Amino acid sequence: MNRCFFNKHFFLIVILFFLTSNSKLLAQQIPLEKIRDMFNKAVQDDSGREAFCNLILSYSNESAVITAYQAAAKALQAKNGWNPLARLSQLKQADALFESAIDREPSNIELRFLRLSVQYYTPRWLGLSDNLEEDKKVIISNIHHYKNLNINDGVIDWIQDFMITSGFCDEREIATIKAAKAD
């Protein structure tokens, strides 16, 4: 009887291990385009937020782009929290993840845009919005090279829309941003 009990538990542990390992593998196989789409929906509508956050935070991928989307997920989680200390903690975690991603790919305008958009909506008095001007400059100086950076037209549309409608850019910067996709 003990042997049967042991075998059932062993079998259960093996199954659980396989399922958790397999779910991470499945998550890592989701194309970046799908992640971008899920992120966009999570930003637009609260109903997709939890699914996006759960998916992207389960990744163990070391790419800078995935790290930046994990940072954005942490920031999205902070948006709806009720505990101010937990919300601040999540924003600080997001900030650290953004730093890690941008240290690896400092010219990547997608990473810079994700951080800029989070910091733009973060209250300045928290001290977590220090990179706005830096990110804006990197985006504007590299936006014409977006195809060389493997950034698709959809992401450029997000960047252009945000940068133009946010009131954060002057007319010269807006003209540069608008011209990027026309090149």
C-alpha positions in Angstrom: 0.0 0.0 0.0 2.8 2.4 0.8 4.4 1.5 -2.5 1.2 2.3 -4.4 0.8 5.6 -2.5 4.4 6.5 -3.4 3.9 5.6 -7.1 0.8 7.8 -7.3 2.6 10.8 -5.8 5.7 10.3 -7.9 3.5 10.0 -11.0 1.6 13.2 -10.0 4.9 15.1 -9.5 6.2 14.0 -12.9 2.9 15.1 -14.5 3.0 18.5 -12.7 6.6 19.0 -13.7 5.8 18.2 -17.3 2.8 20.6 -17.4 4.6 23.5 -15.8 7.7 23.0 -18.0 5.5 22.6 -21.1 3.5 25.8 -20.3 6.8 27.8 -20.2 7.8 26.3 -23.5 4.5 27.1 -25.0 4.7 30.7 -23.7 8.1 31.1 -25.3 6.9 30.0 -28.6 4.3 32.8 -29.0 5.6 35.2 -31.7 6.6 38.7 -30.8 3.7 40.0 -33.0 1.2 38.2 -30.7 2.9 39.6 -27.6 2.7 43.1 -29.1 -1.0 42.6 -30.0 -1.8 41.4 -26.5 0.1 44.3 -24.9 -1.9 46.8 -27.1 -5.2 45.2 -26.0 -4.1 45.2 -22.4 -3.4 48.9 -22.5 -6.7 49.6 -24.3 -9.0 47.3 -22.3 -8.7 46.0 -18.7 -10.1 42.6 -19.7 -6.9 41.6 -21.6 -4.5 42.9 -18.9 -4.4 39.9 -16.7 -3.9 37.4 -19.5 -1.1 39.6 -21.0 0.6 40.0 -17.6 0.4 36.3 -16.7 1.8 35.3 -20.1 4.7 37.7 -20.4 5.8 37.4 -16.8 6.0 33.6 -17.2 8.7 34.0 -19.8 12.2 33.1 -19.0 13.5 34.5 -22.2 16.5 36.8 -21.8 15.9 39.1 -24.8 15.8 42.8 -24.2 12.4 43.1 -25.9 10.8 40.5 -23.7 12.3 42.1 -20.6 10.8 45.5 -21.7 7.4 43.9 -22.1 7.8 42.3 -18.7 8.5 45.8 -17.3 5.4 47.1 -19.0 3.4 44.3 -17.5 4.6 45.2 -14.0 3.6 48.8 -14.6 0.2 47.6 -15.8 -0.3 45.6 -12.7 0.5 48.6 -10.6 -2.1 50.6 -12.4 -5.0 48.7 -10.8 -3.6 47.7 -7.4 -5.2 48.9 -4.2 -2.2 48.9 -1.9 -0.1 52.0 -2.6 3.1 50.3 -1.3 2.6 47.3 -3.6 1.9 49.6 -6.5 5.1 51.5 -5.8 7.0 48.3 -5.5 5.7 47.1 -8.9 6.7 50.4 -10.5 10.2 50.1 -9.1 10.4 46.5 -10.4 9.2 47.8 -13.8 11.9 50.6 -13.7 14.6 48.0 -12.9 13.5 45.8 -15.8 13.4 48.7 -18.2 17.0 49.6 -17.1 18.1 46.0 -17.7 16.6 45.9 -21.2 17.8 49.3 -22.3 21.3 48.6 -21.0 21.4 45.7 -23.5 19.9 47.5 -26.4 20.2 51.3 -25.9 19.2 52.3 -29.4 16.1 50.1 -29.6 13.2 52.6 -30.0 10.6 50.0 -29.0 12.2 49.6 -25.6 12.6 53.3 -25.2 9.0 53.9 -26.2 7.6 51.3 -23.7 9.6 53.0 -20.9 8.7 56.5 -22.1 5.0 55.7 -22.2 5.1 54.2 -18.7 7.0 57.1 -17.3 4.8 59.6 -19.0 1.8 58.4 -17.0 3.7 57.9 -13.8 3.3 60.8 -11.3 6.5 62.8 -11.4 6.7 63.1 -7.7 7.4 59.4 -7.4 10.8 60.0 -8.9 10.3 57.3 -11.5 10.0 59.5 -14.6 13.7 60.6 -15.0 14.2 59.2 -18.5 11.5 61.0 -20.5 13.8 63.4 -22.4 16.5 60.8 -22.9 14.0 58.3 -24.4 12.4 60.9 -26.6 15.8 61.9 -28.0 16.7 58.3 -28.7 13.4 57.6 -30.4 13.5 60.7 -32.6 17.1 60.1 -33.6 16.6 56.4 -34.5 13.0 56.3 -35.7 14.1 56.4 -39.4 16.0 53.2 -38.8 13.1 51.2 -37.4 13.1 48.6 -40.1 16.8 47.8 -39.5 15.9 47.3 -35.8 13.3 44.7 -36.8 10.4 46.9 -35.5 7.2 46.5 -37.5 4.9 49.2 -38.8 2.4 48.5 -36.1 4.8 49.5 -33.4 5.8 52.6 -35.3 2.1 53.5 -35.5 1.9 53.3 -31.7 5.0 55.4 -31.3 3.9 58.0 -33.9 0.4 58.2 -32.4 1.6 58.6 -28.8 4.4 61.0 -29.6 2.2 63.2 -31.8 -1.0 63.3 -29.6 0.7 63.4 -26.1 1.8 67.0 -26.5 5.3 65.9 -25.4 7.0 66.8 -28.7 7.4 70.1 -30.5 6.5 70.7 -34.2 10.0 69.9 -35.5 10.1 66.6 -33.5 6.6 65.7 -34.8 7.7 66.4 -38.4 10.6 64.0 -37.9 8.3 61.3 -36.4 5.8 61.7 -39.2 8.4 61.4 -41.8 9.9 58.1 -40.5 7.3 55.8 -42.0 7.2 57.8 -45.3 10.9 57.0 -45.9 
